[in-house]
Amino acid sequence: MKVAVEGCCHGELDKIYETLQYLENVNNIKVDLLLICGDFQAVRNRDDFKAMAVPPKYQKLNSFYKYYAGEKVAPVLTIFIGGNHEASNYMQELPYGGWVAKNIYYMGYANVVQVGGLRIGGLSGIYKRHDYFKGHFEYPPYTEDTKRSVYHIRNIEVYRLKQLSRPLDIFMSHDWPTDIARYGNMSHLFSKKPFLKQEVMDGSLGSPPAAELLHKLQPDYWFAAHLHVKYTAQVQHTREKCTKFLSLDKCLPRRQFLQVLDFPDKEKGPVSISLDPEWLCLLQNTNHLMHLGRSTRFMPGPQSTERNNFEVTDEEMARVKELFGGNLKLPENFIPTAPTLAERNNKPAAPPVMVNPQTALLCTMLDLTDPNAVHLGISNHQSLAPHLDPEHLETLEGDSEGSEDDVPTDISSSANTSYANSSLDMSDSFSSPLRAKLSSGLLAGAAISPTAQVDDDDEEFKAILAAQQRTSQQMRAASESNNKSSEQKNGSSSDDQPKVASSPQAESIEDELAPIMAAKHQNKEKPASSSENTQKLEDDLAAYADKSSSDIDSSSQDSQDGLDRTGYQEDSSQASTTDCMEVSAGSDSPTEGKGACPPGKHPSPNNISAQSPSVKKLKRRNVSMYSSSGTEEEPC
């Protein structure tokens, strides 16, 4: 089995596939799989530029939009992880992975899949300490801060990956594991990237969580990118076990950005992607740890009163396979979730929060939290309903154990849906007696106001109230000053003038916050369908705080996460390919984890409304609707 590995993509799919075809012709081989190690830049139209953390001069469409629109089809099965320069709004639609175009698969925040018998793991994003312990609180439209923090890795994904107990053949990350450079030819590295020497020597280069995963998982191969240099290393974990590390450059002429490796054939037949049962079990078992707020959350450790060992048993994997009808093969059933470039040719606008039907279906099957659905205030069931064929809805209604009220409710909208296919045949997906179809049309997110319904932290409410109090005090002071000036000017007494009413002040922010938080917690215990209570809570909050105030914006971060100090220098010479090579190697063990979060401090990440019996019925019958929807810039 021939596997090609590419470094940073930066949207140059045409050039990558052309180079791959050249290698195939020259070497008389056929590549079965292409792995891309981040900075993919899945730009569908100019709206996606609003979600990319790159300077305007590097905001280029490049060639992905052709594959998204169906003008071209990837000639080889392509799997990629996210980096630090992505169309993050599109990536956030697929937190657990999914197709971004026909034959092109995104791994999500973290994932494990199986391809041709190879077990491949991946972790998207780069490491930044100040965001590592936060939740996935970002959603479109992004601020200048959140469009960067959105691609910073979080501890929950690393925690899940560390629970894996079965061997991996390949692991992919964007940035390098900490200290990996010490296990290769450092003099060769410094001759190409001399500015990296200080960081390598003081141990600050790379990702500590990636290093933890390297020594815990011990995959046969580890592929990375980010630093725009080809580098090899070898980590000898034990006498029998080692990891071969390979990092590659970005796609530019005369750069070493592509490598073809030969793996033993473990399966016969066409190469395709299958979900990994162990990973699916881990997603299920750790879903309660999902956090969508800004505050710090630690994962359960040995000293915690919570469960901290989620190692998956064979029985659990058998159950999850049964849930999918015994067939975990991923159906190739992409449909678009945004207009193509030709359909969206006007002035770029901020992209909305969208729920991808691929994510909605997986979350429904496994009872997982879809962050975008939570931000929109809808359940998995509600987000999936608009994509079900009316005939399928009638089947559910007739077979459901519940009442008519349990039948999925359609979420209608008058918005333009011309970019979506009218229907999609799901007969080739997971085996199901229902042979369900996903109906196209507008995604659920577009029909609902993009107001976040996540569990905000008490500290954030306090900050809001404090900011509002400061504003109120300033307004009162200005009003009093105006009144005095008016009195002096008109020569009238203060008793003859109307006085500006001032609102009673609480003795502390906590006192003012108490009734709001009590209503908030009471509301969380009630069904989401109680729109009256929700509206009342929103009115109460609106009376105290303006959530768009700059006082509660996200904390400032580094304006640039790129590491290439020499800047961008494009090579105008002709494109060339890299030769196949042997990988040599090295590594080191970092420290383990942090303390556990106190019991009861984890907010519930579950979607707003509970699942109806019809959804449970649908899952029991193994509905096979899985998925269906769907610039050259600064150096790193």
C-alpha positions in Angstrom: 0.0 0.0 0.0 1.5 3.3 -1.1 0.9 6.2 1.2 1.9 9.8 0.2 2.6 12.3 3.0 2.4 16.1 2.4 3.4 18.9 4.8 1.6 22.2 4.8 -1.0 22.4 2.0 -2.1 26.1 2.0 -4.9 25.3 -0.5 -2.5 24.2 -3.3 -4.4 21.0 -4.1 -3.9 21.2 -7.8 -0.1 21.4 -7.4 0.0 18.6 -4.9 -2.1 16.3 -7.1 0.0 17.2 -10.1 3.2 16.4 -8.3 1.7 13.1 -7.1 0.8 12.1 -10.6 4.3 12.9 -11.8 5.8 10.6 -9.1 3.4 7.9 -10.1 4.4 8.1 -13.7 8.1 8.3 -13.1 8.2 5.5 -10.6 5.4 3.4 -12.2 3.4 3.2 -9.0 -0.1 3.9 -7.8 -0.6 5.9 -4.6 -3.5 4.7 -2.5 -3.7 7.4 0.1 -2.6 11.0 0.6 -2.1 12.4 4.1 -1.8 16.2 4.6 -0.5 17.5 7.9 -2.4 20.7 8.3 -2.8 24.3 7.0 -5.2 22.8 4.5 -7.2 26.0 4.0 -10.5 24.7 2.8 -11.7 28.0 1.3 -15.1 27.5 -0.4 -15.9 31.1 -1.2 -14.7 34.5 -0.1 -16.9 34.5 3.0 -14.4 32.0 4.5 -11.7 34.6 4.5 -13.5 36.1 7.5 -12.6 33.0 9.5 -8.9 32.7 8.5 -6.1 34.1 10.7 -3.9 35.3 7.8 -3.0 38.8 6.6 -5.2 40.1 3.7 -2.3 39.8 1.2 -2.2 36.0 1.8 -6.0 35.5 1.5 -6.1 33.6 -1.8 -8.7 31.2 -3.0 -6.1 28.8 -4.5 -7.7 25.6 -5.7 -9.8 23.9 -3.0 -13.0 25.6 -4.1 -13.0 23.7 -7.4 -13.1 20.4 -5.4 -15.8 21.7 -3.1 -17.9 22.8 -6.1 -17.5 19.4 -7.9 -15.5 20.9 -10.8 -12.7 18.6 -9.9 -12.5 15.3 -7.9 -9.5 14.4 -5.8 -7.7 11.6 -7.8 -6.6 9.9 -4.6 -8.3 9.4 -1.2 -7.1 12.3 0.9 -7.1 12.7 4.7 -6.0 15.8 6.5 -5.8 17.4 9.9 -6.1 21.1 10.7 -3.3 23.5 11.3 -3.1 27.1 12.4 -4.3 28.6 9.0 -7.7 27.2 8.2 -11.2 28.2 7.2 -12.1 27.6 10.8 -15.9 28.1 10.3 -15.9 25.1 8.0 -13.7 23.0 10.3 -15.9 23.7 13.2 -18.9 22.1 11.4 -17.0 18.8 11.7 -15.6 18.5 15.2 -15.6 14.7 14.9 -14.5 14.6 11.3 -16.2 14.4 8.0 -16.0 14.9 4.2 -15.2 18.5 3.1 -15.4 17.5 -0.6 -15.7 14.3 -2.5 -12.8 12.0 -1.6 -11.3 14.5 0.8 -11.8 13.8 4.6 -11.1 16.0 7.6 -10.1 14.3 10.9 -11.8 16.8 13.1 -10.4 18.1 16.4 -9.0 14.6 17.0 -9.8 11.2 15.5 -8.8 7.7 14.7 -9.8 6.0 11.5 -8.9 2.8 9.6 -7.8 2.8 6.0 -6.8 -0.3 4.2 -6.0 -2.0 7.5 -3.9 0.9 8.7 -4.9 2.5 11.9 -4.4 6.3 11.6 -4.8 8.9 14.4 -4.7 12.6 14.2 -4.7 15.8 16.2 -5.6 19.2 14.6 -4.3 22.6 15.6 -1.3 23.9 17.4 -0.5 24.1 21.1 -0.8 27.4 23.1 -0.7 27.1 26.8 -3.2 29.9 27.6 -6.0 28.1 25.7 -5.1 24.5 26.3 -7.4 24.0 29.4 -10.3 26.0 28.0 -13.4 24.7 26.3 -14.4 25.1 22.6 -16.1 28.4 23.2 -15.5 29.9 19.8 -18.0 30.2 17.0 -18.6 32.5 14.0 -18.4 35.4 13.5 -14.9 35.4 15.1 -13.1 38.3 16.6 -9.4 38.8 15.9 -8.7 36.8 19.1 -11.1 33.9 18.6 -10.1 33.3 15.0 -6.7 32.3 16.4 -7.8 30.6 19.6 -10.2 28.4 17.7 -7.3 26.4 16.2 -5.5 25.9 19.5 -5.7 22.3 20.8 -7.6 21.6 24.0 -6.9 19.1 26.7 -10.1 17.0 26.1 -8.8 15.8 22.7 -5.4 14.9 24.1 -7.1 13.2 27.1 -9.2 11.1 24.8 -6.2 10.1 22.6 -4.3 9.1 25.7 -7.0 6.6 26.6 -6.2 4.5 23.5 -4.8 1.1 24.3 -4.6 -0.6 20.9 -1.6 0.1 18.6 -1.5 2.8 16.0 0.3 2.6 12.7 0.3 6.3 11.9 -0.2 9.5 13.9 -0.5 13.0 12.4 0.0 16.4 14.1 0.6 19.9 12.7 3.3 21.1 15.1 6.2 18.9 16.3 6.3 17.1 19.7 8.5 18.8 22.1 12.2 17.7 22.0 11.7 15.6 18.8 14.4 17.6 17.1 17.0 16.1 19.5 16.6 12.7 18.0 17.5 13.6 14.5 20.4 15.5 12.8 20.2 18.8 14.5 23.1 20.3 12.7 21.3 19.7 9.4 18.2 21.3 10.8 20.0 24.4 12.0 21.7 24.8 8.7 18.3 25.2 7.1 16.5 27.0 10.0 19.2 28.6 12.2 16.6 30.7 14.1 15.2 27.4 15.6 18.5 26.6 17.5 17.7 28.6 20.6 14.2 27.1 21.0 15.5 23.5 20.4 18.3 23.9 22.9 16.1 25.4 25.7 13.2 22.9 25.0 10.6 25.5 24.1 10.1 24.3 20.5 7.2 22.0 19.9 4.0 20.8 21.6 4.2 19.2 25.1 0.8 17.5 24.7 2.0 16.0 21.4 5.1 14.7 23.2 2.9 13.1 25.8 1.0 11.3 23.1 4.2 10.3 21.3 5.5 8.4 24.3 2.1 7.1 25.4 0.8 5.9 22.0 4.1 4.9 20.4 2.8 4.8 16.8 5.0 3.3 14.1 5.1 6.6 12.2 4.5 10.2 13.2 4.0 12.8 10.5 4.0 16.6 11.1 4.6 19.9 9.3 4.3 23.6 10.6 8.0 24.5 10.5 8.4 24.3 6.7 11.4 22.0 6.7 11.9 18.4 5.9 13.3 16.6 9.0 13.5 13.0 10.2 14.0 11.5 13.6 13.6 8.2 15.4 12.3 7.6 18.9 13.4 4.3 20.5 10.8 3.6 23.1 11.9 0.1 24.0 14.2 -2.5 22.5 11.4 -3.7 20.1 9.4 -0.5 19.7 10.3 2.8 17.9 8.5 5.7 16.2 9.8 7.1 12.9 9.2 10.8 12.7 8.9 12.7 9.5 8.1 16.4 9.0 7.8 18.0 5.5 7.9 21.4 4.0 5.0 23.4 2.4 3.9 23.1 -1.2 6.3 25.5 -3.1 8.7 24.9 -6.0 12.0 23.2 -5.1 10.7 22.4 -1.6 10.6 18.9 0.0 6.9 18.8 0.6 5.9 15.3 -0.5 7.0 11.8 0.5 5.8 8.4 -0.6 6.1 5.5 1.8 5.3 1.8 1.3 3.2 0.0 3.9 2.3 -3.7 3.9 -1.1 -4.6 2.4 -3.3 -5.5 5.3 -6.6 -5.7 3.4 -7.6 -6.5 -0.1 -9.9 -4.5 -2.3 -10.4 -0.8 -2.8 -9.0 1.6 -0.2 -11.7 3.3 1.9 -12.2 4.9 5.3 -13.8 3.1 8.2 -14.6 4.5 11.6 -12.6 3.1 14.5 -14.7 1.3 17.1 -12.4 2.0 20.0 -12.4 5.7 19.2 -16.2 5.8 18.9 -16.5 4.2 22.4 -14.1 6.8 23.8 -16.2 9.6 22.3 -19.3 8.2 23.9 -17.7 7.5 27.3 -16.1 11.0 27.6 -18.8 13.1 26.1 -19.7 14.5 29.6 -16.2 16.0 29.7 -16.9 18.3 26.8 -16.7 21.9 27.8 -17.9 24.9 25.8 -16.9 27.8 28.1 -13.9 30.0 28.4 -13.0 28.9 32.0 -10.3 26.3 32.8 -11.3 22.7 33.0 -9.0 19.9 34.0 -9.6 16.3 33.0 -10.1 13.7 35.7 -6.8 12.4 37.2 -5.7 9.7 39.6 -6.7 11.9 42.6 -10.1 12.7 41.2 -13.4 11.3 42.6 -14.6 11.0 39.0 -13.9 8.1 36.7 -10.5 8.7 35.1 -9.8 5.5 33.2 -11.8 5.1 30.0 -9.9 2.2 28.5 -12.3 0.5 26.1 -13.2 -3.2 26.4 -13.9 -5.6 23.5 -17.6 -5.8 24.7 -18.0 -2.1 24.3 -16.5 -2.2 20.8 -18.9 -5.0 19.9 -21.8 -2.9 21.1 -20.8 0.2 19.0 -20.4 -2.0 15.9 -23.8 -3.4 16.4 -25.2 0.1 16.7 -23.9 0.8 13.2 -25.3 -2.4 11.8 -21.9 -4.2 11.9 -20.5 -2.0 9.2 -18.3 1.0 10.1 -17.3 1.8 6.5 -17.7 5.6 6.0 -20.1 6.3 3.1 -18.9 8.7 0.4 -21.8 11.0 0.5 -20.6 14.6 0.7 -23.0 17.5 0.1 -22.1 21.2 0.4 -23.2 23.3 3.4 -22.3 26.7 1.9 -22.6 28.4 -1.5 -19.8 27.7 -4.0 -17.6 30.4 -5.3 -19.8 30.9 -8.4 -23.0 31.1 -6.3 -21.5 33.5 -3.8 -19.7 36.1 -5.9 -20.7 39.3 -4.0 -18.9 41.1 -1.2 -17.7 38.7 1.5 -19.8 38.5 4.6 -19.2 37.0 8.0 -20.1 33.3 7.9 -22.9 32.1 10.2 -22.8 29.2 12.6 -23.8 26.1 10.7 -24.8 22.6 11.7 -23.4 20.0 9.4 -25.6 16.9 8.8 -22.6 14.6 9.0 -22.0 15.8 12.6 -25.7 15.8 13.4 -26.1 12.2 12.4 -23.0 10.9 14.2 -24.0 12.9 17.4 -27.5 11.4 17.2 -26.1 7.9 16.8 -23.7 8.1 19.7 -25.4 10.7 21.9 -22.6 13.2 21.4 -22.5 16.9 21.9 -22.4 19.0 18.7 -20.8 22.3 19.8 -22.4 24.2 16.9 -25.8 22.9 17.8 -25.4 23.9 21.4 -24.2 27.4 20.3 -27.4 27.6 18.3 -29.6 26.3 21.1 -30.9 23.3 19.3 -30.7 19.5 19.9 -29.1 16.9 17.7 -32.6 15.7 16.8 -33.7 19.2 15.7 -30.5 19.7 13.7 -30.9 16.4 11.9 -34.7 16.6 11.2 -34.4 19.1 8.2 -32.2 16.6 6.3 -34.5 13.6 6.7 -36.6 12.5 3.7 -40.3 13.1 4.4 -41.0 9.5 3.5 -38.5 8.5 6.3 -40.2 10.8 8.7 -43.5 9.1 8.0 -41.8 5.7 8.6 -40.6 7.0 12.0 -44.0 8.3 12.8 -45.7 5.0 12.0 -43.1 2.9 13.8 -42.4 5.1 16.8 -43.2 3.9 20.2 -44.0 7.5 21.3 -46.8 9.8 20.3 -47.0 12.1 17.3 -45.3 14.8 19.4 -42.2 12.6 19.3 -41.8 12.8 15.5 -38.9 15.0 14.4 -40.1 18.5 13.7 -38.9 20.2 10.6 -37.0 23.5 10.9 -38.1 25.6 7.9 -36.5 28.7 6.5 -37.0 30.9 3.5 -33.2 31.4 2.9 -31.6 30.4 -0.4 -30.8 26.7 -0.6 -29.9 26.5 -4.3 -26.4 25.4 -3.6 -27.5 22.1 -2.0 -28.4 19.0 -3.9 -32.1 18.2 -3.9 -31.6 14.7 -2.5 -28.9 12.2 -1.7 -29.2 8.4 -1.9 -27.8 6.8 1.2 -28.2 3.2 0.1 -24.4 2.8 0.1 -24.0 3.9 3.7 -24.2 2.0 7.0 -26.6 -1.0 6.6 -30.1 -0.1 7.6 -33.5 -1.5 7.0 -34.8 2.0 6.6 -32.5 2.9 3.7 -32.9 6.5 4.8 -32.2 9.6 2.7 -30.8 12.9 3.8 -32.8 15.6 2.2 -30.9 18.7 1.2 -31.9 22.2 1.9 -30.8 24.7 4.4 -29.0 23.5 7.4 -30.7 23.9 10.8 -28.2 26.6 11.9 -29.3 29.0 9.2 -32.9 29.0 10.4 -32.0 30.0 14.0 -30.7 33.2 15.4 -26.9 32.7 16.1 -27.2 33.4 19.8 -25.1 31.1 22.0 -26.9 29.0 24.5 -23.8 27.6 26.2 -23.2 27.5 29.9 -21.4 30.7 30.6 -19.2 30.8 33.7 -20.2 32.7 36.8 -17.0 34.7 36.5 -18.0 35.9 33.1 -21.4 37.0 34.3 -19.6 38.9 37.1 -17.4 40.6 34.6 -20.4 41.6 32.6 -22.1 43.0 35.6 -19.0 44.8 36.7 -18.6 46.4 33.3 -22.3 47.4 33.2 -22.0 48.9 36.7 -19.1 51.0 35.5 -21.0 52.1 32.5 -24.1 53.0 34.6 -22.0 55.0 37.0 -20.5 57.0 34.2 -23.9 57.6 32.7 -25.3 58.8 36.1 -22.3 61.0 36.6 -22.7 62.6 33.2 -26.4 63.0 33.8 -25.9 64.7 37.1 -23.3 67.0 35.5 -25.7 67.9 32.7 -28.4 68.7 35.3 -26.2 71.0 37.2 -25.1 72.8 34.1 -28.7 73.2 33.1 -29.7 74.5 36.5 -26.9 77.1 36.4 -27.8 78.1 32.9 -31.5 78.5 33.5 -31.2 79.9 37.0 -33.8 77.4 38.3 -33.6 75.3 41.5 -33.0 71.6 41.4 -36.4 71.0 42.9 -38.0 72.4 39.8 -36.2 70.2 37.4 -37.0 66.5 36.7 -34.5 64.2 38.1 -32.9 61.3 36.3 -34.0 58.1 38.0 -31.0 55.9 39.1 -31.4 52.2 39.5 -30.9 50.7 42.9 -27.4 49.3 43.4 -26.7 45.9 44.9 -24.2 45.8 47.6 -22.0 43.5 45.5 -21.8 41.9 42.1 -22.6 38.6 43.7 -25.8 40.0 45.2 -26.9 41.4 41.8 -25.9 38.1 40.1 -27.8 35.8 42.5 -31.4 36.1 41.0 -30.1 35.8 37.5 -28.0 32.7 38.2 -30.9 31.1 40.2 -33.2 31.6 37.2 -30.4 30.3 34.9 -29.9 27.1 36.8 -33.6 26.6 37.2 -34.1 27.1 33.5 -31.4 24.4 32.7 -33.4 21.8 34.6 -36.4 22.4 32.3 -36.9 21.3 28.7 -35.6 23.5 26.0 -39.1 23.7 24.5 -40.0 26.1 27.4 -39.4 29.2 25.2 -41.2 31.4 27.7 -38.7 30.7 30.4 -35.8 31.1 28.0 -37.1 34.4 26.8 -37.6 35.6 30.4 -34.0 34.7 31.3 -32.7 36.5 28.2 -34.7 39.6 29.1 -33.3 39.5 32.6 -29.7 39.2 31.3 -30.3 42.0 28.8 -31.3 44.3 31.5 -28.0 43.9 33.2 -25.4 43.5 30.5 -24.5 44.1 26.9 -22.8 40.9 25.7 -21.2 42.7 22.8 -19.3 45.1 25.1 -15.6 45.1 24.6 -15.2 44.7 28.3 -16.0 41.0 28.0 -14.2 40.2 24.8 -11.8 37.4 24.8 -8.4 38.0 26.2 -5.7 39.2 23.9 -3.4 36.6 22.4 -0.3 36.5 20.2 -1.1 38.3 17.0 0.8 35.7 15.0 1.3 32.0 15.7 3.7 31.4 12.8 7.2 30.3 13.7 9.1 31.1 10.5 11.0 34.2 11.5 12.6 34.7 8.2 9.3 35.6 6.6 7.7 34.4 3.4 9.9 34.0 0.4 8.3 32.5 -2.6 10.6 30.6 -5.0 9.9 31.3 -8.6 11.8 28.4 -10.0 10.1 25.4 -11.5 8.3 22.8 -9.4 10.2 19.7 -8.4 9.4 16.5 -6.5 11.1 14.9 -3.6 12.6 11.4 -3.7 11.5 8.6 -1.5 13.7 8.3 1.6 14.4 6.2 4.6 13.3 7.8 7.9 15.8 7.9 10.8 14.8 9.2 14.4 14.4 10.1 18.5 12.4 11.5 21.8 11.9 12.2 25.4 9.2 11.9 28.1 7.4 14.9 29.5 5.5 15.2 32.7 1.9 14.0 33.2 -1.2 15.9 33.7 -2.8 18.2 36.2 -5.2 18.0 39.1 -8.9 17.2 38.6 -11.7 19.7 38.5 -13.8 19.6 41.8 -16.9 17.5 41.5 -19.9 19.3 40.3 -18.0 22.0 38.5 -18.4 20.6 35.0 -21.2 22.4 33.1 -23.5 20.1 31.1 -22.5 20.2 27.4 -25.6 18.3 26.3 -27.8 19.8 23.6 -30.8 21.7 24.7 -33.6 19.2 24.3 -33.6 15.5 25.1 -33.9 12.9 22.5 -37.4 11.6 21.6 -38.3 8.0 21.5 -38.4 8.2 17.7 -34.7 9.0 17.6 -33.9 6.1 19.9 -36.0 3.9 17.6 -34.1 5.2 14.7 -30.8 4.3 16.3 -32.0 0.8 17.3 -32.7 0.1 13.7 -29.2 1.2 12.7 -30.2 4.1 10.5 -27.6 4.5 7.8 -27.5 8.2 7.2 -23.9 8.8 8.3 -22.8 12.0 6.7 -24.2 13.7 3.7 -23.7 17.2 3.1 -21.5 17.5 2.3 -3.7 30.8 -0.2 -0.4 31.0 0.0 0.0 33.1 3.1 2.2 33.7 6.1 4.8 30.9 6.5 3.4 28.7 9.2 
